[in-house]
Amino acid sequence: MHAHEHTYGPSETGSVVLDIGGDTGALIIYTGRDQHGQEIEISRDDEPRTHSAVRERRVQDGTFHSAVYPDLPAGFYTVWWDDRTPAGTIAVTGGVIAEFVWPSSTPRGAD
């Protein structure tokens, strides 16, 4: 998990705009409440990493915690547990919202 932490209020229904279509998709990483405010980094191939903060999301059926990446070029992305350890990989497809569940235990090889 990236070391930066931010304090954000909850995100209400309809407050996240996803810009998907063509060769652009989106990614939602679902986490537990304990990750609230943490930033999760992702990267595609050898490109620089990008990050998004985990926020509480309020929807009609309740609440959940997630990091949202609203406009990603299609491709395979590494989700980073920390600076050196991948938590996993996910394929992002144009016009589709990819979903990744944050691991509940530390991946092999993490600090």
LORO-340908 format. One record per residue (C-alpha): residue number from 1; residue in one letter; x, y, z. Coordinates in pm, whole numbers, m for minus. Layout:
% LORO-340908
<pt><num>NUM</num><residuo>a</residuo><c1>X</c1><c2>Y</c2><c3>Z</c3></pt>
...
END
This chain:
% LORO-340908
<pt><num>1</num><residuo>m</residuo><c1>0</c1><c2>0</c2><c3>0</c3></pt>
<pt><num>2</num><residuo>h</residuo><c1>131</c1><c2>340</c2><c3>m90</c3></pt>
<pt><num>3</num><residuo>a</residuo><c1>238</c1><c2>543</c2><c3>214</c3></pt>
<pt><num>4</num><residuo>h</residuo><c1>26</c1><c2>850</c2><c3>140</c3></pt>
<pt><num>5</num><residuo>e</residuo><c1>m299</c1><c2>886</c2><c3>327</c3></pt>
<pt><num>6</num><residuo>h</residuo><c1>m572</c1><c2>1140</c2><c3>272</c3></pt>
<pt><num>7</num><residuo>t</residuo><c1>m892</c1><c2>1223</c2><c3>452</c3></pt>
<pt><num>8</num><residuo>y</residuo><c1>m1189</c1><c2>1229</c2><c3>220</c3></pt>
<pt><num>9</num><residuo>g</residuo><c1>m1555</c1><c2>1238</c2><c3>297</c3></pt>
<pt><num>10</num><residuo>p</residuo><c1>m1787</c1><c2>979</c2><c3>150</c3></pt>
<pt><num>11</num><residuo>s</residuo><c1>m1869</c1><c2>977</c2><c3>m218</c3></pt>
<pt><num>12</num><residuo>e</residuo><c1>m2244</c1><c2>994</c2><c3>m282</c3></pt>
<pt><num>13</num><residuo>t</residuo><c1>m2437</c1><c2>803</c2><c3>m550</c3></pt>
<pt><num>14</num><residuo>g</residuo><c1>m2366</c1><c2>944</c2><c3>m896</c3></pt>
<pt><num>15</num><residuo>s</residuo><c1>m2068</c1><c2>1156</c2><c3>m791</c3></pt>
<pt><num>16</num><residuo>v</residuo><c1>m1806</c1><c2>959</c2><c3>m987</c3></pt>
<pt><num>17</num><residuo>v</residuo><c1>m1804</c1><c2>1010</c2><c3>m1364</c3></pt>
<pt><num>18</num><residuo>l</residuo><c1>m1648</c1><c2>732</c2><c3>m1570</c3></pt>
<pt><num>19</num><residuo>d</residuo><c1>m1518</c1><c2>829</c2><c3>m1914</c3></pt>
<pt><num>20</num><residuo>i</residuo><c1>m1529</c1><c2>495</c2><c3>m2096</c3></pt>
<pt><num>21</num><residuo>g</residuo><c1>m1575</c1><c2>388</c2><c3>m2456</c3></pt>
<pt><num>22</num><residuo>g</residuo><c1>m1358</c1><c2>307</c2><c3>m2755</c3></pt>
<pt><num>23</num><residuo>d</residuo><c1>m1016</c1><c2>205</c2><c3>m2619</c3></pt>
<pt><num>24</num><residuo>t</residuo><c1>m1082</c1><c2>358</c2><c3>m2274</c3></pt>
<pt><num>25</num><residuo>g</residuo><c1>m1208</c1><c2>161</c2><c3>m1975</c3></pt>
<pt><num>26</num><residuo>a</residuo><c1>m1230</c1><c2>210</c2><c3>m1600</c3></pt>
<pt><num>27</num><residuo>l</residuo><c1>m1115</c1><c2>19</c2><c3>m1293</c3></pt>
<pt><num>28</num><residuo>i</residuo><c1>m1269</c1><c2>m12</c2><c3>m949</c3></pt>
<pt><num>29</num><residuo>i</residuo><c1>m1060</c1><c2>m167</c2><c3>m670</c3></pt>
<pt><num>30</num><residuo>y</residuo><c1>m1279</c1><c2>m284</c2><c3>m382</c3></pt>
<pt><num>31</num><residuo>t</residuo><c1>m1118</c1><c2>m274</c2><c3>m39</c3></pt>
<pt><num>32</num><residuo>g</residuo><c1>m1214</c1><c2>m301</c2><c3>323</c3></pt>
<pt><num>33</num><residuo>r</residuo><c1>m1299</c1><c2>m6</c2><c3>545</c3></pt>
<pt><num>34</num><residuo>d</residuo><c1>m948</c1><c2>m30</c2><c3>695</c3></pt>
<pt><num>35</num><residuo>q</residuo><c1>m800</c1><c2>103</c2><c3>368</c3></pt>
<pt><num>36</num><residuo>h</residuo><c1>m1004</c1><c2>427</c2><c3>380</c3></pt>
<pt><num>37</num><residuo>g</residuo><c1>m784</c1><c2>724</c2><c3>279</c3></pt>
<pt><num>38</num><residuo>q</residuo><c1>m496</c1><c2>508</c2><c3>152</c3></pt>
<pt><num>39</num><residuo>e</residuo><c1>m374</c1><c2>549</c2><c3>m205</c3></pt>
<pt><num>40</num><residuo>i</residuo><c1>m345</c1><c2>244</c2><c3>m430</c3></pt>
<pt><num>41</num><residuo>e</residuo><c1>m105</c1><c2>262</c2><c3>m721</c3></pt>
<pt><num>42</num><residuo>i</residuo><c1>m150</c1><c2>90</c2><c3>m1057</c3></pt>
<pt><num>43</num><residuo>s</residuo><c1>64</c1><c2>79</c2><c3>m1370</c3></pt>
<pt><num>44</num><residuo>r</residuo><c1>44</c1><c2>m50</c2><c3>m1726</c3></pt>
<pt><num>45</num><residuo>d</residuo><c1>352</c1><c2>m208</c2><c3>m1884</c3></pt>
<pt><num>46</num><residuo>d</residuo><c1>653</c1><c2>11</c2><c3>m1808</c3></pt>
<pt><num>47</num><residuo>e</residuo><c1>451</c1><c2>332</c2><c3>m1779</c3></pt>
<pt><num>48</num><residuo>p</residuo><c1>463</c1><c2>551</c2><c3>m1466</c3></pt>
<pt><num>49</num><residuo>r</residuo><c1>230</c1><c2>455</c2><c3>m1185</c3></pt>
<pt><num>50</num><residuo>t</residuo><c1>m91</c1><c2>637</c2><c3>m1115</c3></pt>
<pt><num>51</num><residuo>h</residuo><c1>m286</c1><c2>632</c2><c3>m792</c3></pt>
<pt><num>52</num><residuo>s</residuo><c1>m630</c1><c2>684</c2><c3>m648</c3></pt>
<pt><num>53</num><residuo>a</residuo><c1>m744</c1><c2>718</c2><c3>m288</c3></pt>
<pt><num>54</num><residuo>v</residuo><c1>m979</c1><c2>469</c2><c3>m126</c3></pt>
<pt><num>55</num><residuo>r</residuo><c1>m1305</c1><c2>638</c2><c3>m34</c3></pt>
<pt><num>56</num><residuo>e</residuo><c1>m1631</c1><c2>536</c2><c3>120</c3></pt>
<pt><num>57</num><residuo>r</residuo><c1>m1892</c1><c2>507</c2><c3>m155</c3></pt>
<pt><num>58</num><residuo>r</residuo><c1>m2256</c1><c2>547</c2><c3>m61</c3></pt>
<pt><num>59</num><residuo>v</residuo><c1>m2500</c1><c2>379</c2><c3>m294</c3></pt>
<pt><num>60</num><residuo>q</residuo><c1>m2868</c1><c2>295</c2><c3>m277</c3></pt>
<pt><num>61</num><residuo>d</residuo><c1>m2801</c1><c2>m48</c2><c3>m121</c3></pt>
<pt><num>62</num><residuo>g</residuo><c1>m2548</c1><c2>68</c2><c3>142</c3></pt>
<pt><num>63</num><residuo>t</residuo><c1>m2180</c1><c2>160</c2><c3>149</c3></pt>
<pt><num>64</num><residuo>f</residuo><c1>m1853</c1><c2>10</c2><c3>32</c3></pt>
<pt><num>65</num><residuo>h</residuo><c1>m1491</c1><c2>126</c2><c3>6</c3></pt>
<pt><num>66</num><residuo>s</residuo><c1>m1304</c1><c2>150</c2><c3>m322</c3></pt>
<pt><num>67</num><residuo>a</residuo><c1>m1047</c1><c2>330</c2><c3>m533</c3></pt>
<pt><num>68</num><residuo>v</residuo><c1>m1174</c1><c2>439</c2><c3>m877</c3></pt>
<pt><num>69</num><residuo>y</residuo><c1>m968</c1><c2>494</c2><c3>m1191</c3></pt>
<pt><num>70</num><residuo>p</residuo><c1>m1222</c1><c2>653</c2><c3>m1430</c3></pt>
<pt><num>71</num><residuo>d</residuo><c1>m1043</c1><c2>668</c2><c3>m1768</c3></pt>
<pt><num>72</num><residuo>l</residuo><c1>m771</c1><c2>413</c2><c3>m1838</c3></pt>
<pt><num>73</num><residuo>p</residuo><c1>m634</c1><c2>311</c2><c3>m2178</c3></pt>
<pt><num>74</num><residuo>a</residuo><c1>m712</c1><c2>m56</c2><c3>m2244</c3></pt>
<pt><num>75</num><residuo>g</residuo><c1>m440</c1><c2>m299</c2><c3>m2137</c3></pt>
<pt><num>76</num><residuo>f</residuo><c1>m311</c1><c2>m511</c2><c3>m1851</c3></pt>
<pt><num>77</num><residuo>y</residuo><c1>m247</c1><c2>m326</c2><c3>m1526</c3></pt>
<pt><num>78</num><residuo>t</residuo><c1>m48</c1><c2>m419</c2><c3>m1217</c3></pt>
<pt><num>79</num><residuo>v</residuo><c1>m213</c1><c2>m327</c2><c3>m889</c3></pt>
<pt><num>80</num><residuo>w</residuo><c1>63</c1><c2>m249</c2><c3>m637</c3></pt>
<pt><num>81</num><residuo>w</residuo><c1>49</c1><c2>m368</c2><c3>m275</c3></pt>
<pt><num>82</num><residuo>d</residuo><c1>351</c1><c2>m153</c2><c3>m189</c3></pt>
<pt><num>83</num><residuo>d</residuo><c1>643</c1><c2>5</c2><c3>m375</c3></pt>
<pt><num>84</num><residuo>r</residuo><c1>786</c1><c2>m332</c2><c3>m485</c3></pt>
<pt><num>85</num><residuo>t</residuo><c1>514</c1><c2>m596</c2><c3>m449</c3></pt>
<pt><num>86</num><residuo>p</residuo><c1>225</c1><c2>m651</c2><c3>m689</c3></pt>
<pt><num>87</num><residuo>a</residuo><c1>m113</c1><c2>m731</c2><c3>m534</c3></pt>
<pt><num>88</num><residuo>g</residuo><c1>m226</c1><c2>m870</c2><c3>m870</c3></pt>
<pt><num>89</num><residuo>t</residuo><c1>m301</c1><c2>m784</c2><c3>m1232</c3></pt>
<pt><num>90</num><residuo>i</residuo><c1>m621</c1><c2>m687</c2><c3>m1407</c3></pt>
<pt><num>91</num><residuo>a</residuo><c1>m721</c1><c2>m646</c2><c3>m1771</c3></pt>
<pt><num>92</num><residuo>v</residuo><c1>m892</c1><c2>m318</c2><c3>m1858</c3></pt>
<pt><num>93</num><residuo>t</residuo><c1>m1101</c1><c2>m330</c2><c3>m2174</c3></pt>
<pt><num>94</num><residuo>g</residuo><c1>m1238</c1><c2>m33</c2><c3>m2365</c3></pt>
<pt><num>95</num><residuo>g</residuo><c1>m1598</c1><c2>51</c2><c3>m2275</c3></pt>
<pt><num>96</num><residuo>v</residuo><c1>m1595</c1><c2>m178</c2><c3>m1970</c3></pt>
<pt><num>97</num><residuo>i</residuo><c1>m1555</c1><c2>m128</c2><c3>m1594</c3></pt>
<pt><num>98</num><residuo>a</residuo><c1>m1297</c1><c2>m378</c2><c3>m1464</c3></pt>
<pt><num>99</num><residuo>e</residuo><c1>m1323</c1><c2>m483</c2><c3>m1099</c3></pt>
<pt><num>100</num><residuo>f</residuo><c1>m1044</c1><c2>m593</c2><c3>m865</c3></pt>
<pt><num>101</num><residuo>v</residuo><c1>m1080</c1><c2>m706</c2><c3>m504</c3></pt>
<pt><num>102</num><residuo>w</residuo><c1>m794</c1><c2>m595</c2><c3>m276</c3></pt>
<pt><num>103</num><residuo>p</residuo><c1>m630</c1><c2>m902</c2><c3>m116</c3></pt>
<pt><num>104</num><residuo>s</residuo><c1>m732</c1><c2>m973</c2><c3>243</c3></pt>
<pt><num>105</num><residuo>s</residuo><c1>m381</c1><c2>m1094</c2><c3>328</c3></pt>
<pt><num>106</num><residuo>t</residuo><c1>m31</c1><c2>m978</c2><c3>239</c3></pt>
<pt><num>107</num><residuo>p</residuo><c1>88</c1><c2>m1111</c2><c3>m100</c3></pt>
<pt><num>108</num><residuo>r</residuo><c1>391</c1><c2>m1336</c2><c3>m108</c3></pt>
<pt><num>109</num><residuo>g</residuo><c1>711</c1><c2>m1133</c2><c3>m121</c3></pt>
<pt><num>110</num><residuo>a</residuo><c1>569</c1><c2>m819</c2><c3>43</c3></pt>
<pt><num>111</num><residuo>d</residuo><c1>757</c1><c2>m642</c2><c3>321</c3></pt>
END
